[in-house]
Amino acid sequence: RDAPIVAKLKDSGAVIIANSRHTAARIRLIYGRDPEVLWPPVPVDAFEPTEERSGRLLVLSRLLGYKRVDVAIAAAGAVGMPLDIVGEGPDRDRLERLAGPGVRFLGRLPDAEAKALLARCAALLVPGMEALGLTLVAAQASGRPPIVLAAGAALDTVEDGVTGFHAAAAEP
């Protein structure tokens, strides 16, 4: 059904822009074009590292199935660490049923509160494959390591063992 659009793009000479190398690879596969990668601006100076630590892991995300917050809940439980989940979405009820006593669902928070949690967390957990993942860069700007699925755009921004940590894919 997209064949006319693909043909038009291939012949138009238009420049296609992607927001990450991961997205660029998907465009290359689907449309057969080599896009330019233009990284979205991240106001890194809006985040402030601190020496304070909460001792808690953190998820900042919409609560949607593909974000795999259930994997973060399981991982926090497996390592015996408490977890804060900031965000709302249709998956919240299911996730609350999975969560143990060390998991707090904080809902949607004002930016200042979310930034404070990010700066003090033990690590940011991002278990889903992201097309970009600005939250990863925000964690790094806050001096906190993101622990990410070793796939997708996380590979563009998180150097394993240097700016965060890669985790192998968990079974669904």
N, C-alpha and C positions, 0 to 999 in steps of 0.2 A: 504493500500500500504506500510505502514511502519512496518507491522507485522514481517517480517524477521529481521529487524534491532532491534526491541524491544526484540524479542526472543534472539537474539545474545547478547544484552546488559545484559539481565536478567541472562544469563548463563555464561557470561564471567568472572565474578568476578572483573571486572575493577572498579576502584573508579571513581565515577562521582562527579564533582565539580560544584557548583552553585555560582553565584556572589551575591546572597541575599537570605533571607528566602523565599521571594516571588517566586523567580525563582526555589528554592528548592521544594516548594509546587507544582509548575507546573510539574517539573520533576517527582515527586512522583506520581502525578495523571496520567501522560501520560505513564511513563515507569515502574511504580511500584517499583522504587528503591529509597533508602534514600541517597541523595547526601550529601557530605560534603560542608559546606558553607565556602568559602574562599573570604574574602572581598578584592576587588581590592585596591591597594595602592592609596591614595590621598595625593599629596604633600601639606598638609595643611600649611606648613611654607612658601609656595609661595603666600599666601594671607595675606593681612594686613588690620586689622580693622582701621577705622578712625572715628573721631568725626563729620566730615563733613557729611551733609545730603542733598540730592538733592530734597527731597519732592516728588519724583517720584517712582512709582512701576516699576518693571523690569521683563521682560521675556528674558531668554537666551535659545534659542532653535532653532532647525531646524523648519522651517515652514511647517509642515506636519499635515494632518487632525487629526491623532490620538493624537497629542500633545495638542489639544484643546485650541489653543491660542485664538480662538474666545471667549471662556469662560473667559479668562483673560481680554480681551477687554471689555466684558460685565460687569465683576466684577469691573474693574477700573471705568467705567462709572457710575455704581450703587452707588459707594462710593464717586464719584466726585473727583477722584485723577488722575493726569496725568500718562501716561504709556510709558515707553521706551521698544521697542522690538528689540532685537539684534538677528540676524540670517537671513538666506535665505532659500528658499524652494518653492516648487510648489504651496503652498497655499497662497503665499504673495498677489497676486492680489485680491483674495477673501477677505482676512483679511483687506486689505487697504480700500475696499469698506465698510466694517462693521465699521471701526474705525472712531471715532469722532475727533474733533480738538485737543484734549489733548493727542493723541497717536502719537508717533514718531517712524517711522521705520528706524532703523539705519543700517540695512544690516549686513554683516559680518564685524567684527572689529578685529584688532590685539588684542592678548591676554592682553596686558597691558591696553588697553582702556576698554576692557570688565571687567577686574578686578577692574579698577577704578570705573566704573559704579556700579558694584556689591557692592563694599565697601561703596558707598554713597547712595544707593537706600533706600527707606522706607522699602521695602520688596521684595523678589523674589517670583513671582507667578509661580506655577507649577501645572496647572489644569489637566494634563493628567496622566494616570497611567503609572508609570515607572517600568521597570524591575530592575533598579538599581538607577540611579539618582545621578551621581557624582556632578552635579551642586548644589544639596541640601547641600552637605557637603562643597562645596566651599563657599556657602552663609554663612554657620555657621562659617567657618574659617575666613570669612571676617567680622564677628560680626553682620551679618544681618539675620533676620528671614525668612526662607522660609515659604510660605503659600502653602500647598500642598493638593491634593486630598487625602482624608483619605482612601487610598487603595494602594495595590502594595508595592513596596520596600520603599516607603516614610515612611511606618510604621516602617521600620527597623532603620531609621536614624533621624526621626523627632519626638520628644516627645512633644505632644500637650501642649502648654502653657509654655514649658521649653526651647526647642531648636528650636521652630517654632510653626506653627499652622496648625491644620487639618481643612479642609473644607469638608462639605458633598458634595456628587456628585450632579452636576447640570443636569437638563434634557438636552439631546442633541438638 
